Amino acid sequence: MSFITFPTENISPEIQADAVEFRRLLGLNPTSSEFRIVYAATASNDKEIAVITRSILSLMQTMAAQVEVPDQDLAQKRAFAGFEHDQDVPGILRIIRIHSGKSVSRDAFVAVKYRDTWFWIDDSDLDSKEVFSLIMLFFTMVDTGPKENQPVVTIPAH
């Protein structure tokens, strides 16, 4: 279960005004400081915030469309064309930039080699680093199931 909580102590008047406006815009209880976040089209009461989010799969598909696909992969029909390198499409907001090349950038924040091509996010690309970190956080939040029946590895010690 997820909650959003508004602090009630040592808050500046400007932040308090923003919190009041936030509650008003969402039709939330003006005196409550904690609200439950639910997956629904509408809230069932004034202490819930209803959201319908995209699935992680949908987010990954959007990110995949923004990978710089190597020309060789396109020619061999191994992948669909994504955004062109350093080219923005009018009306489309790019959420992540994943570069590709035969060698990895020395300034890579994160990198992976697939077949003979490196894919990476540049360390100076704060927006892409933030999106990548957020998607990793989502994966950890989703992985809440029981860990039973996991394989056990025993390493003998002498």
C-alpha positions as CSV (number, residue, x, y, z in Angstrom):
1,M,0.0,0.0,0.0
2,S,1.4,3.4,-0.9
3,F,0.8,6.7,0.9
4,I,1.7,10.3,0.4
5,T,2.3,12.3,3.6
6,F,2.4,16.1,4.0
7,P,4.7,17.2,6.8
8,T,2.9,19.4,9.4
9,E,5.7,21.0,11.3
10,N,8.3,23.6,10.4
11,I,6.8,24.3,7.0
12,S,7.1,27.7,5.4
13,P,3.9,29.6,4.6
14,E,4.6,29.2,0.8
15,I,4.8,25.4,1.1
16,Q,1.7,25.3,3.3
17,A,-0.2,27.3,0.6
18,D,1.0,24.9,-2.1
19,A,-0.2,21.9,0.0
20,V,-3.6,23.5,0.5
21,E,-3.9,24.2,-3.2
22,F,-2.8,20.6,-4.0
23,R,-5.5,19.2,-1.8
24,R,-8.1,21.6,-3.3
25,L,-7.2,20.7,-6.9
26,L,-7.5,17.0,-6.1
27,G,-10.6,17.3,-3.9
28,L,-8.7,16.0,-0.9
29,N,-9.5,16.4,2.7
30,P,-8.1,19.8,3.7
31,T,-7.1,18.8,7.2
32,S,-5.6,15.3,6.6
33,S,-1.9,15.0,6.2
34,E,-1.8,11.4,4.9
35,F,-3.4,10.1,1.7
36,R,-3.6,6.6,0.3
37,I,-2.6,6.2,-3.3
38,V,-4.9,3.7,-5.1
39,Y,-4.9,2.3,-8.6
40,A,-8.4,3.4,-9.8
41,A,-10.1,5.9,-12.1
42,T,-11.7,7.7,-9.1
43,A,-11.1,7.9,-5.4
44,S,-13.6,6.3,-3.1
45,N,-13.2,9.1,-0.4
46,D,-11.3,12.4,0.2
47,K,-8.3,10.6,1.7
48,E,-7.4,8.7,-1.4
49,I,-5.5,9.8,-4.5
50,A,-6.6,7.7,-7.5
51,V,-4.2,7.1,-10.3
52,I,-4.1,5.0,-13.4
53,T,-0.5,4.5,-14.4
54,R,1.2,3.1,-17.4
55,S,2.6,-0.4,-16.9
56,I,6.3,-1.0,-16.6
57,L,6.1,-2.8,-19.9
58,S,4.6,0.3,-21.6
59,L,7.4,2.5,-20.1
60,M,10.0,0.0,-21.4
61,Q,8.4,0.1,-24.9
62,T,8.6,3.9,-24.9
63,M,12.2,3.8,-23.8
64,A,13.1,1.1,-26.4
65,A,11.8,3.4,-29.1
66,Q,14.3,6.0,-28.0
67,V,17.4,3.8,-28.3
68,E,19.9,4.7,-31.0
69,V,19.6,1.5,-33.2
70,P,22.8,0.6,-35.0
71,D,22.5,0.8,-38.8
72,Q,23.6,-2.9,-39.1
73,D,20.7,-4.0,-36.9
74,L,18.3,-2.1,-39.0
75,A,19.7,-3.5,-42.3
76,Q,19.5,-7.0,-40.9
77,K,15.9,-6.3,-39.6
78,R,17.0,-7.2,-36.1
79,A,15.2,-4.1,-34.6
80,F,12.8,-1.4,-35.5
81,A,14.1,2.1,-36.1
82,G,13.8,4.4,-33.1
83,F,14.6,8.1,-32.8
84,E,17.4,9.2,-35.0
85,H,20.6,10.1,-33.3
86,D,20.4,13.7,-31.9
87,Q,17.2,14.4,-33.8
88,D,14.1,15.4,-32.0
89,V,10.6,14.7,-33.3
90,P,8.1,17.7,-33.1
91,G,5.4,17.0,-30.5
92,I,7.3,14.0,-29.0
93,L,9.0,14.5,-25.7
94,R,12.0,12.2,-25.4
95,I,12.2,10.6,-22.0
96,I,15.6,8.9,-22.3
97,R,18.6,8.9,-24.6
98,I,20.4,5.6,-25.0
99,H,23.5,5.8,-27.2
100,S,25.1,2.9,-29.1
101,G,28.4,2.2,-30.7
102,K,31.2,-0.3,-31.2
103,S,33.0,1.0,-28.1
104,V,31.6,2.3,-24.9
105,S,31.9,5.9,-23.9
106,R,34.3,6.6,-21.1
107,D,31.6,9.0,-19.7
108,A,28.9,6.3,-19.5
109,F,26.7,6.3,-16.5
110,V,25.5,2.8,-17.2
111,A,26.4,0.5,-20.1
112,V,25.7,-2.9,-21.5
113,K,27.2,-4.8,-24.4
114,Y,24.7,-6.8,-26.6
115,R,26.1,-8.8,-29.4
116,D,29.0,-6.6,-30.7
117,T,27.4,-3.2,-29.8
118,W,27.6,-1.2,-26.6
119,F,24.5,0.7,-25.4
120,W,24.9,3.4,-22.7
121,I,23.5,6.5,-21.0
122,D,25.9,9.4,-20.9
123,D,26.9,10.5,-17.4
124,S,26.2,14.1,-18.2
125,D,22.6,13.4,-19.3
126,L,20.9,14.1,-16.0
127,D,17.4,13.6,-17.4
128,S,18.2,10.1,-18.8
129,K,20.0,9.1,-15.6
130,E,16.9,10.1,-13.6
131,V,14.5,8.1,-15.8
132,F,16.8,5.1,-15.7
133,S,17.1,5.3,-11.9
134,L,13.3,5.7,-11.6
135,I,12.6,2.6,-13.8
136,M,15.1,0.6,-11.6
137,L,13.2,1.8,-8.5
138,F,9.9,0.7,-10.1
139,F,11.4,-2.8,-10.7
140,T,12.3,-3.0,-7.0
141,M,8.8,-1.8,-6.0
142,V,7.2,-4.4,-8.2
143,D,9.4,-7.2,-6.8
144,T,7.4,-7.7,-3.6
145,G,6.4,-11.3,-3.9
146,P,7.5,-14.0,-1.5
147,K,11.0,-15.3,-2.0
148,E,10.2,-19.0,-1.2
149,N,11.4,-21.9,-3.2
150,Q,14.5,-20.0,-4.3
151,P,17.5,-22.2,-5.1
152,V,20.0,-22.5,-2.2
153,V,23.7,-22.6,-2.9
154,T,26.0,-24.1,-0.2
155,I,29.7,-23.5,-0.4
156,P,31.7,-25.8,1.8
157,A,34.2,-24.1,4.1
158,H,37.3,-25.9,5.3
